[in-house]
Each structure stands twice: as structure tokens, then as C-alpha cells.
Amino acid sequence: MGKESSCRATLRELTELRTRLSEAEETLCAIRRGKVDAVMVSGIGGPQVFTLEGAERAYRVLIESMNEGALALTADKVILYANQRFARMVKRPLERVMGNSFCCFLSPEDRKATLKLVKRNNRAASKIQVFLNADDGSRMPVQVSIRPLARKGTRRATMGVVVTDMTEALRTEKMLRALAHRVVQVQEAERGRVALELHDNITQPLCAILVRLQVLANKASSCHRPAEGESARIQAMLGQTVHEVERISRNLRPSVLDQMGLVAVLRDTCNQFGERTGVSLKMDCDGFEWRLPVHTELTLYRILQETLKNVEKHARAARVTVSLRRRTGFVQLVVKDDGVGFDPNHPPGTRTGKGCLGLLGMRERAAYVDGTFEIKSVRHAGTQVEVCIPLPRGGKTD
């Protein structure tokens, strides 16, 4: 008799469990289809019921059709709602996503940065790029967009989150950066070739003509005074032409950069700028005696060259300062002017595309050597360009 009662009790428990399981499955299906507006989450203080705002069917259909992950979070970052796309991102069944903390899908470093961003921008939308940890151990680069929702109770969703897969975007960016690096390499090689051609095939013949003209002038001076004067004028023109060709050749590929180092070529560039424009320029690189890797020196030279060209064309500056410093682990180049300044979002030459290409080229050159390029400018308050390039590990340089 006792065994029969025990069996009946067990059957009743099994029946109840099946019923509760069926109800739970129906509830989850209803949540996914937008038929209910609340979900119960187990917590330390016992089960809590959270209301899902904006759970109308039309919005649910829209969110489920998105190619981005969509979440609704509580103030404690508990996931009240997630679409199927986010579940596929983390490679976890949807029922095992909702009710969990969003932070459990982030690394400790990304979790800390995300929480700090949310706390700092709790009244405005914010974005951050992090890695999403999936159940199979893989990591997906994503952009997380967080927007606060209207608070109408402590048990309602307080944050809307959109998670965008950045895998393809980063792959494309990497390919474009590699292409830009290759373009820079080809450009520098071609500049070197043209500089050599100018020196060998233009400068040297011009110098030979100049010498022979001097010989001819000496012979003609005794018998023909007008010819002597014309010869002097031609010599002056040829001398100026030789000087210009040498300047162009030096700007294309300064041989002094390889022979004497970065400081010498920067000083020469600054001196040429001052003589050409009349702008007061002060260069501060005293004590900088190190040789840097070839690509680093060339990058700093090209960025200074482009920056001074922009100052000459657009800044209308009276004073410019150039500073070259070796810091802990990196080298820093700073160029400041007291010119008219500009809006960094709309640089001079934007309409023609030349301004944007100049800034883009400098950024790409800095990125080519794993450096950073930053420009600060305010209208009527001047401009500052700062480049920081890491030094080789162990402090070794070429």
C-alpha cells in the first residue's frame, strides 16, 4: 500500500513538472512573438518580474529581422530581451541568453570599459568597440551602441543595446590600410628614382653648361662688352635653375636624411620654410641625438613637410614652433602655429578634396609605423599637429 502511494506521488510530481515545463516553453515562445510584456528573473532576493517596454508585435518583428543583435537591459545589466541575431552571435540558445548579465559575454577589460562608458554617459547614447565572447570560445569584434530608455519603474528595461558585428568592416579596413601602405612604399620608391634622375640627368648637365658659359664669357669679355653682360645674366638664370632643381630633388628624397639623420633634415626643411615665407619659426630638438628606424624618420619628415605646406597655404600664421622629443617608449613631433585655425571636421580644401587627402595621408603615414596622428584646431586660435611613434622594443634604433 505504501509503495502504491509513493508511486502515485511521484507520478503527480512528474505531471506537475511536465506542466510547468510546458508553461515555461509557451511563455518563452510568447515572449519571442511579442504576446507578453514581462519576464520573471530569479535573483538573490528571489524571483522578480520585469516589464518589457515596447513589446508590441510590430516592434518585435522589426527587431527580429535586424542584422544586428538587439537587447533590452535592466539597470543591473540583466538581459530582459534579446533577439535571435544576438543569440547566434554568442552561439547560445535564446532561452539561455535572457536572464543573464550582458557583462558575462565580455572580457574583464571590455566589461570595465563598457561599464565606465555607460556610467559616464547615462543620459546620452554612447558607442564602444569590444570583443564578444561566444560559448565555443571564439571572440567576435563588435560595436556596442547603448541608449538609455525612459525609466518608469525600477523593474523595467532601462537600456537599449544594439550589437553590430565588425568582423567584415575590420577585415576591409585592414585590406585598405595594407593597400595604403603599399601605395606609400611605391610613392617613396618613385620619388627616389625621380630625385636620382634629376641629379644625374638635369643638375649635372646644367652645371656643365654653366662652366662652359663662363669660359665663353671670359673669351668674349675682352672684345665684346655687351656679350659679357648678357653672359652674366644667363649664368645667373642657370644658377637659379640649378638651385631649384636641387631643391626639388632634395624634397623628393633628401639624401641628408640617410647620411646625417632626422634632426639635420628637419632643420633644413624649417630653414627653407622660414626663408621662403618670412614666417618666424622656432625649432626645439636640442639633445635629440638618436637615429631612428628608416621608416620612422621618413614618416616624421613627410608629416612635417606636409604640415608646413598647409601652414603656408592656409594658416596665415606669424609664428610656428616645431618640437621633436624622445619620450618613454616613443618619439613625439609637435608643430604649432598661431594662425587662423579651422574646424577639424571641415578642413581647408574639403570641397576640392585636397585638404582631406592631406590629413588622411598624414594619418596613414603615422599608422604605417604604428603611430598616432592628432590635430587640434580652433578658429582664430591656431592649430597643433602631434605625431607619436613607438620606438623599437629595448630602445634599439637603426
C-alpha positions as CSV (number, residue, x, y, z in Angstrom):
1,M,0.0,0.0,0.0
2,G,2.9,2.3,0.9
3,K,4.6,1.6,-2.4
4,E,1.5,2.4,-4.3
5,S,1.1,5.8,-2.6
6,S,4.7,6.6,-3.2
7,C,4.3,5.8,-6.9
8,R,1.2,8.0,-7.2
9,A,3.0,10.9,-5.5
10,T,5.9,10.5,-7.9
11,L,3.6,10.5,-10.9
12,R,1.9,13.6,-9.6
13,E,5.2,15.4,-9.3
14,L,6.2,14.3,-12.8
15,T,2.9,15.6,-14.1
16,E,3.4,18.9,-12.4
17,L,6.9,19.2,-13.6
18,R,5.8,18.5,-17.2
19,T,3.1,21.1,-16.9
20,R,5.4,23.7,-15.5
21,L,8.0,22.9,-18.3
22,S,5.3,23.2,-20.9
23,E,4.1,26.5,-19.4
24,A,7.7,27.8,-19.4
25,E,8.2,26.9,-23.1
26,E,4.9,28.5,-24.0
27,T,6.0,31.7,-22.1
28,L,9.3,31.9,-23.9
29,C,7.6,31.4,-27.2
30,A,5.1,34.1,-26.3
31,I,7.9,36.5,-25.3
32,R,9.7,35.9,-28.6
33,R,6.4,36.5,-30.6
34,G,5.6,39.6,-28.6
35,K,2.5,38.2,-26.9
36,V,3.6,39.1,-23.4
37,D,5.3,42.2,-21.9
38,A,7.0,40.8,-18.8
39,V,9.5,38.1,-17.8
40,M,10.4,36.6,-14.4
41,V,14.1,36.5,-13.5
42,S,15.5,34.6,-10.5
43,G,17.8,36.7,-8.3
44,I,19.4,36.8,-4.9
45,G,16.2,38.3,-3.4
46,G,14.0,35.7,-5.1
47,P,12.1,35.8,-8.3
48,Q,11.4,39.3,-9.8
49,V,9.1,40.3,-12.5
50,F,10.4,42.7,-15.1
51,T,8.3,44.6,-17.6
52,L,9.4,44.6,-21.2
53,E,8.7,48.1,-22.7
54,G,7.9,48.4,-26.3
55,A,7.0,44.7,-26.7
56,E,4.3,45.2,-29.3
57,R,4.3,42.6,-32.0
58,A,5.2,45.1,-34.8
59,Y,8.4,46.2,-33.0
60,R,9.3,42.6,-32.2
61,V,9.0,41.6,-35.8
62,L,11.2,44.6,-36.8
63,I,13.9,43.8,-34.2
64,E,14.0,40.1,-35.1
65,S,14.5,41.0,-38.7
66,M,17.6,43.1,-37.8
67,N,21.1,42.0,-38.9
68,E,22.4,43.4,-35.5
69,G,21.9,42.0,-32.1
70,A,19.3,43.8,-30.0
71,L,19.0,43.8,-26.2
72,A,16.9,45.4,-23.5
73,L,18.8,45.6,-20.2
74,T,17.9,46.5,-16.6
75,A,20.0,48.9,-14.6
76,D,22.0,45.9,-13.4
77,K,22.7,44.9,-17.0
78,V,20.4,41.9,-16.8
79,I,19.1,40.9,-20.3
80,L,15.3,41.2,-20.3
81,Y,15.1,40.7,-24.1
82,A,17.4,39.6,-26.8
83,N,16.7,38.9,-30.5
84,Q,17.8,35.7,-32.3
85,R,20.7,37.5,-34.0
86,F,22.4,38.2,-30.7
87,A,21.9,34.6,-29.6
88,R,23.6,33.5,-32.8
89,M,26.4,35.9,-32.1
90,V,27.2,34.4,-28.8
91,K,26.3,30.9,-30.1
92,R,23.9,30.2,-27.2
93,P,20.2,29.2,-27.3
94,L,18.0,32.3,-26.8
95,E,16.4,30.9,-23.6
96,R,19.9,30.7,-22.1
97,V,20.7,34.4,-23.1
98,M,17.7,36.1,-21.5
99,G,18.0,36.5,-17.7
100,N,21.8,36.5,-17.8
101,S,24.0,39.6,-17.3
102,F,25.2,41.2,-20.6
103,C,28.7,41.5,-18.9
104,C,29.1,37.7,-18.9
105,F,29.7,37.9,-22.7
106,L,32.6,40.4,-22.3
107,S,36.2,40.0,-21.2
108,P,37.1,41.7,-17.8
109,E,38.9,44.5,-19.7
110,D,36.0,45.2,-22.1
111,R,33.5,44.8,-19.2
112,K,35.3,47.5,-17.2
113,A,35.5,49.9,-20.2
114,T,31.8,49.3,-21.1
115,L,30.5,49.9,-17.6
116,K,32.7,53.0,-17.3
117,L,31.2,54.4,-20.6
118,V,27.6,53.6,-19.5
119,K,28.2,55.4,-16.2
120,R,29.7,58.4,-17.8
121,N,27.0,58.7,-20.5
122,N,24.0,57.5,-18.6
123,R,21.8,60.3,-20.2
124,A,23.0,60.0,-23.8
125,A,23.8,57.4,-26.4
126,S,27.3,56.0,-26.5
127,K,29.3,53.6,-28.5
128,I,32.3,51.3,-27.9
129,Q,34.1,48.6,-29.8
130,V,34.7,45.4,-27.8
131,F,35.0,41.7,-28.3
132,L,32.0,39.4,-27.7
133,N,32.8,36.1,-26.1
134,A,30.9,33.1,-27.6
135,D,30.1,29.8,-25.9
136,D,32.5,27.9,-28.2
137,G,35.4,30.1,-27.1
138,S,35.6,32.3,-30.2
139,R,35.6,36.1,-30.0
140,M,33.8,38.5,-32.3
141,P,34.7,42.1,-32.7
142,V,31.6,44.2,-32.3
143,Q,30.4,47.7,-31.8
144,V,28.1,48.2,-28.9
145,S,25.6,51.1,-29.1
146,I,23.9,51.9,-25.8
147,R,21.0,54.2,-25.4
148,P,19.2,55.0,-22.1
149,L,15.4,54.3,-22.1
150,A,12.8,56.2,-20.3
151,R,12.6,55.0,-16.7
152,K,9.0,54.2,-15.5
153,G,9.9,51.9,-12.6
154,T,12.8,50.0,-11.2
155,R,11.7,46.7,-12.7
156,R,11.6,47.9,-16.3
157,A,14.2,47.9,-19.0
158,T,16.5,51.0,-18.7
159,M,18.9,50.5,-21.6
160,G,18.5,49.6,-25.2
161,V,21.6,48.0,-26.8
162,V,22.4,47.3,-30.4
163,V,25.4,45.0,-31.1
164,T,26.9,45.2,-34.6
165,D,29.3,42.6,-36.0
166,M,32.5,44.4,-37.1
167,T,34.4,41.4,-38.5
168,E,33.9,42.3,-42.1
169,A,34.4,46.0,-41.5
170,L,37.7,45.4,-39.7
171,R,38.8,43.0,-42.5
172,T,38.1,45.6,-45.1
173,E,39.8,48.3,-43.1
174,K,42.9,46.1,-42.7
175,M,42.9,45.5,-46.5
176,L,42.6,49.2,-47.2
177,R,45.4,50.0,-44.7
178,A,47.6,47.5,-46.4
179,L,46.9,49.0,-49.7
180,A,47.6,52.5,-48.4
181,H,50.9,51.2,-47.0
182,R,51.8,49.7,-50.3
183,V,51.0,53.0,-52.1
184,V,53.3,54.9,-49.7
185,Q,56.1,52.4,-50.4
186,V,55.7,52.7,-54.2
187,Q,55.4,56.5,-53.9
188,E,58.7,56.8,-51.9
189,A,60.5,54.5,-54.3
190,E,59.3,56.5,-57.3
191,R,60.3,59.8,-55.6
192,G,63.8,58.4,-55.0
193,R,64.0,57.4,-58.6
194,V,62.9,60.8,-59.9
195,A,65.3,62.5,-57.5
196,L,68.2,60.5,-58.8
197,E,67.2,61.2,-62.4
198,L,67.0,64.9,-61.7
199,H,70.5,64.9,-60.2
200,D,72.2,62.8,-62.9
201,N,70.3,64.0,-66.0
202,I,69.4,67.6,-65.2
203,T,71.6,69.0,-62.5
204,Q,74.9,67.8,-63.8
205,P,74.3,68.9,-67.5
206,L,73.2,72.3,-66.2
207,C,76.4,72.7,-64.2
208,A,78.4,71.7,-67.2
209,I,76.6,74.3,-69.3
210,L,77.3,76.9,-66.6
211,V,81.0,76.1,-66.6
212,R,81.3,76.3,-70.4
213,L,79.3,79.5,-70.5
214,Q,81.8,81.0,-68.0
215,V,84.7,80.0,-70.3
216,L,83.0,81.5,-73.3
217,A,82.2,84.7,-71.4
218,N,85.9,85.1,-70.4
219,K,87.0,84.7,-74.0
220,A,84.4,87.3,-75.2
221,S,84.8,89.8,-72.5
222,S,88.0,91.4,-74.0
223,C,86.4,92.2,-77.3
224,H,82.6,92.5,-76.8
225,R,81.3,94.2,-73.6
226,P,77.5,93.7,-74.4
227,A,78.1,89.9,-74.8
228,E,79.8,89.8,-71.4
229,G,76.7,91.4,-69.7
230,E,74.3,89.0,-71.4
231,S,76.5,86.1,-70.4
232,A,76.4,87.1,-66.8
233,R,72.6,87.3,-66.9
234,I,72.4,83.8,-68.5
235,Q,74.8,82.5,-65.8
236,A,72.6,83.9,-63.1
237,M,69.5,82.3,-64.6
238,L,71.2,78.9,-65.0
239,G,72.5,79.1,-61.4
240,Q,68.9,79.8,-60.2
241,T,67.7,76.8,-62.2
242,V,70.3,74.5,-60.8
243,H,69.3,75.7,-57.3
244,E,65.6,75.0,-57.9
245,V,66.3,71.5,-59.4
246,E,68.4,70.7,-56.4
247,R,65.7,71.9,-54.1
248,I,63.1,69.8,-55.8
249,S,65.4,66.7,-55.8
250,R,66.1,67.2,-52.1
251,N,62.4,67.5,-51.3
252,L,61.7,64.3,-53.2
253,R,64.2,62.3,-51.4
254,P,66.7,64.1,-49.1
255,S,70.0,62.3,-49.2
256,V,70.9,64.1,-45.9
257,L,68.2,62.1,-44.2
258,D,70.2,58.9,-44.8
259,Q,73.6,60.5,-44.2
260,M,73.1,62.8,-41.3
261,G,69.8,61.8,-39.7
262,L,66.4,63.3,-38.9
263,V,67.4,66.4,-37.0
264,A,69.5,67.7,-39.9
265,V,66.8,67.3,-42.5
266,L,64.1,68.8,-40.2
267,R,66.3,71.9,-39.5
268,D,66.9,72.2,-43.3
269,T,63.2,72.0,-44.0
270,C,62.4,74.6,-41.3
271,N,65.1,77.0,-42.6
272,Q,63.7,76.7,-46.1
273,F,60.2,77.4,-44.9
274,G,61.3,80.5,-43.0
275,E,63.3,81.9,-45.9
276,R,60.5,81.2,-48.4
277,T,57.6,82.6,-46.3
278,G,59.2,85.1,-43.9
279,V,57.3,83.4,-41.0
280,S,59.1,83.2,-37.7
281,L,59.8,79.5,-37.0
282,K,61.5,78.2,-33.8
283,M,62.7,74.5,-33.8
284,D,63.3,72.8,-30.5
285,C,65.1,69.5,-30.8
286,D,68.2,70.1,-28.7
287,G,69.6,67.0,-27.2
288,F,67.9,64.7,-29.8
289,E,70.9,62.6,-30.9
290,W,69.4,59.2,-31.7
291,R,69.0,57.6,-35.0
292,L,65.5,56.1,-35.6
293,P,64.4,53.3,-37.9
294,V,64.4,54.4,-41.6
295,H,60.6,54.3,-41.9
296,T,60.1,56.3,-38.7
297,E,62.5,59.1,-39.8
298,L,60.9,59.3,-43.2
299,T,57.4,59.4,-41.7
300,L,58.3,62.3,-39.4
301,Y,60.0,64.2,-42.2
302,R,57.0,63.8,-44.6
303,I,54.5,64.8,-41.9
304,L,56.5,68.0,-41.1
305,Q,56.8,68.7,-44.8
306,E,53.0,68.4,-45.3
307,T,52.2,70.4,-42.2
308,L,54.4,73.3,-43.1
309,K,52.9,73.3,-46.6
310,N,49.4,73.6,-45.0
311,V,50.6,76.4,-42.7
312,E,52.0,78.3,-45.7
313,K,48.8,77.8,-47.8
314,H,46.0,78.3,-45.2
315,A,47.1,79.3,-41.7
316,R,48.2,83.0,-42.2
317,A,50.4,82.4,-39.2
318,A,53.1,84.8,-37.8
319,R,54.8,82.2,-35.6
320,V,55.4,78.5,-35.9
321,T,57.1,76.2,-33.4
322,V,58.4,72.7,-34.1
323,S,59.3,70.3,-31.2
324,L,61.0,66.9,-31.5
325,R,61.2,64.9,-28.3
326,R,62.1,61.4,-27.2
327,R,59.6,60.2,-24.6
328,T,59.4,56.9,-22.7
329,G,58.8,54.3,-25.4
330,F,58.0,56.7,-28.2
331,V,59.2,59.8,-30.2
332,Q,57.0,62.8,-30.4
333,L,56.8,65.6,-33.1
334,V,54.6,68.6,-32.3
335,V,54.0,71.5,-34.8
336,K,52.1,74.6,-33.5
337,D,51.1,77.8,-35.3
338,D,49.2,80.9,-34.3
339,G,47.2,81.1,-37.5
340,V,43.5,81.4,-38.2
341,G,42.8,77.8,-37.3
342,F,39.9,75.8,-38.7
343,D,37.2,73.3,-37.9
344,P,38.9,69.8,-37.9
345,N,35.6,68.3,-39.3
346,H,35.8,70.7,-42.3
347,P,39.5,71.3,-43.1
348,P,40.6,73.8,-45.7
349,G,40.3,72.3,-49.2
350,T,37.4,70.0,-48.2
351,R,35.4,71.0,-51.3
352,T,38.2,70.2,-53.7
353,G,39.2,67.1,-51.7
354,K,42.8,68.3,-51.3
355,G,42.6,69.1,-47.6
356,C,41.0,65.8,-46.7
357,L,43.6,63.9,-48.7
358,G,46.5,65.8,-47.0
359,L,45.2,65.0,-43.5
360,L,44.4,61.4,-44.5
361,G,47.8,60.9,-45.9
362,M,49.5,62.1,-42.7
363,R,47.2,59.8,-40.6
364,E,48.1,56.8,-42.9
365,R,51.8,57.5,-42.7
366,A,51.6,57.6,-38.9
367,A,49.6,54.4,-38.9
368,Y,52.1,52.8,-41.2
369,V,54.7,52.8,-38.4
370,D,52.1,52.0,-35.7
371,G,52.0,55.7,-34.6
372,T,49.2,58.1,-33.8
373,F,48.3,61.4,-35.5
374,E,46.3,64.1,-33.7
375,I,45.3,67.5,-34.9
376,K,43.8,70.2,-32.6
377,S,42.5,73.4,-34.1
378,V,40.1,76.2,-33.1
379,R,39.1,79.1,-35.4
380,H,41.2,82.2,-34.8
381,A,43.3,80.3,-32.2
382,G,45.8,78.4,-34.2
383,T,46.5,74.7,-34.9
384,Q,48.6,72.0,-33.3
385,V,49.7,68.7,-35.0
386,E,51.0,66.0,-32.8
387,V,52.6,62.7,-34.0
388,C,53.7,59.9,-31.6
389,I,55.5,56.9,-33.0
390,P,56.6,54.0,-30.7
391,L,60.3,53.1,-30.5
392,P,61.5,49.6,-31.1
393,R,61.4,47.3,-28.1
394,G,64.5,47.5,-25.9
395,G,65.2,51.1,-27.2
396,K,67.2,49.8,-30.2
397,T,67.2,52.0,-33.3
398,D,68.7,51.8,-36.7
